[in-house]
Amino acid sequence: MMRRRRALTVWIAGFLLVIDVAGARAADIAVEAGPGRLAEAITAARAGDRLLLASGSHDGRVVIEKPLTLEGENGAVVDAGGSGTSIKVLSPDVVIRGLLIRGSGTQGENFDSGIYLEQGADRATIENNRLEGNLFGIVLHGTKSATVRNNMISNRSDLWPNDRGNGIHIWNNNGSVIEANRITSGRDGIYIEVSNGNVIRNNRFEGLRFAIHYMSADDNEISDNISIRNRVGFALMYSKKLKVFRNLSVADLGHGLMLHTTHKSHVADNYVYGTGEKCLFVYTSSGNRIHGNRFEHCGVGVHFTGGSENNQFFANSFLSNEFQVKYTGMRTYEWSHDGRGNYWSDNPAFDLDGDGVADSAYRPNTLVDWVLWRYPLAKMLIASPAFQTLRFVQEQLPSLYPGGAVDSFPMIQPGPLPVAMPHGLDLTPAPRDPAQAGNDSRPIM
């Protein structure tokens, strides 16, 4: 018994010694501004230390190979001086917060950036930073379980659009949370590829090509984000099992929301307003649930193509779009579910029994629409007797309707506004003519 007690005492003493030594290793280290001082402090620091960067300019192009915290006082700047990456992270459990990070190089093949996390730099926290004048803002390259929160990112926009970098570039990254960031210049706000199980929420994007650009990234959540006057809001491509909830697109030039070869996803309670071309573009995408969304004041409410099979459209509101639905094939699709259809602002319907559902089905596509989409020059004849005759004949013979959507249970009233509109937001719709949108007016698919 005495031996056991003595052994237990020795074990406890050893354990407390380990804790004491580990605690002694973690220290706050003040780092004065000046050439080379940050690199020296990183080299001298021990795992777990916190480096407190003083106000002033600190040389960038530093590499972190141990768990450290870099935290800036007000006015602390890390500047790469125009080449390379300002802060490269190779270790797990690194924290970077409260810094102004700028001045990366322009080599896209090297991902010159403000902050670059390499494979193995897992569980990083990047928060409350400003990243200005870099090629890429933050790059997550093969990491896991990162948190990127409340950063302000404005990349270089003086380069040709294809030479610009993304605000947050994510590749082969799993289990991360990207939230409450604001990205205002560069190429794409967030580009994500081959990355699963991530959450992208409550971010704001302005002045970009795509606000969020998905490529082959599955089982992710995209929620409560805001896209304002970008070329495309949310481009979700070659992905599946996405949760796309409560996002807002205002006056994006091309598409507010695009599903391109995206399958088995849930798209609900999003609001697309004032897009120049299409509120929603569905291209060879199937098995999606699309409901509770509001598509308003766009050139086209929804454009969907052949190959977009087995999608459920219901409880959406289509308001004041130039064309509510565009489809040029001959197949007919039912756009209601369990007796619940959509609201159409141009549907002159009656509801005699007061159940909130129109007494007759609604078809947003007419034969005249079909002709105009297939033969745009026919717009010159829109007021001609031939087109008036075509409309009259179709009304008398419903079998002449072309393929497209049919809503057997259209709603009498629109659904509630699905998202809260930010105060003071400019609601001027985007121009319908891309030539009016500035220099970068190349067509979008």
C-alpha positions, 0 to 999 in steps of 0.5 A: 500500500505504501508503495502504491501511495509513493508511486501515485505521489511521484506520478502526480508530482511529475504530472504537475511538473509537466503542466508547469513546464508547458505553462512556462513555455507559453508567453506573451512576447512584444515585437517592436516594428522594424526590419527583420524583427518579426522573423527573429521573434518567430524563430525565437518563440516557443510553441504556444507563445503569443507574439504581440506586434506593436504599431508600425510596419513589420516585414512580411514573407515570414513562415510559421512552423510552430503553434503560435499566435500573432496578434497586432496592436492598433496600427500593426502592419505586416507588409510583404514589400511587393513579392511572395506571401506575407505570412505562410503557415505550415504548423497546426493551431496557429492564430492570426488576428488584428493585423493589417496585412498587405503587399504580396507579390503577383505570381498566381502560380505561387498563390502570392497572398496575404495569408497562406495555409499549407497542408498540415496547418490545421485548426487555424484561426484567422480573424479580425484582420484587414488584408489589402493590396494582395493578389490572393487574400487568404489561401487554405491549401489542403488544411482542415478545420480552419476558422476564417472570421470577420476579416476585411479583404480588398485584393488588387483590382488593377490587374486584368480580371483573369490575373487577379486572385480570390479573396478567400481561396479554398482547395482540398479543405474540410470541416472549416467555418468561413463567416462574417468576412467582407470582400470587396475587390479581386476576382472571386470572393470565395472560391472553393474546390474539392472541399467538403463539409464546410460552412460559409455564412454571413459574408458580404461581397461587392465588386467581384466576378463571382461572390461565391464560386463552387467547383466540385465541393460537396456537403457544404452549407452556404447561408446568410451571405450577401452579394451586391453588384457582382457579375454573378452572385452564387455560382454553384458548379459540379457539386452535390448535397449543398445547403443554400439558405437565406442568401441575398443577391442584389443587382448582380449583373449576370445571374444571382444564383446559378446551379450548374451540374449541381445535384441533390441540393436544398435551395431555400429562402433565398432572395434575388433582386434586380439581376440584369440577366437571370435571377436563377439559372439551372443548367443540367442540374437535377434532384434539387429542392428549390422552394421559399425563394423570391425572384424579383425584378430580373430579366428572367426569373428562372432559366432552366435547360434540358437535362435539369430533371426531377427538380422540385419547384414550389412556394417560390415567389416570382415578381415583376420579372421581364420573363418569369421562366425561360425554357426552349425545349418541348418537355413539360415540368410540373412546378408544384409539390403536395398541392402547393405551387408558386406565386406569379405576379402576372397571373390574373387568377381567381380564388373563388373558394378562398383556399389561397390557391388559384382555381386554374393552373398557370403556365409562364411560357407562351408560344410567343415567348418560345419564338422570341427566345429561339429567334431574338430578331423576331422582337421587331415583329412583336406588335405585328398582327402575326404575333397577335394572331399567334397569342389568340390561337394559343388561348383558344387551343391550349395544346399549342403551349410549348414545353416548360413549367406548368404550375397546377396550384399557383398561389394567390399571394407571394410568400414573405420576404425570406431575408432581412434587407440591409439598411440603406442598400441601393436597390437600383436594378442592374442594367439589362444590357451587359455593355452598360456594366463596365469594361468587364462585360464578357458573356456569362453562361 
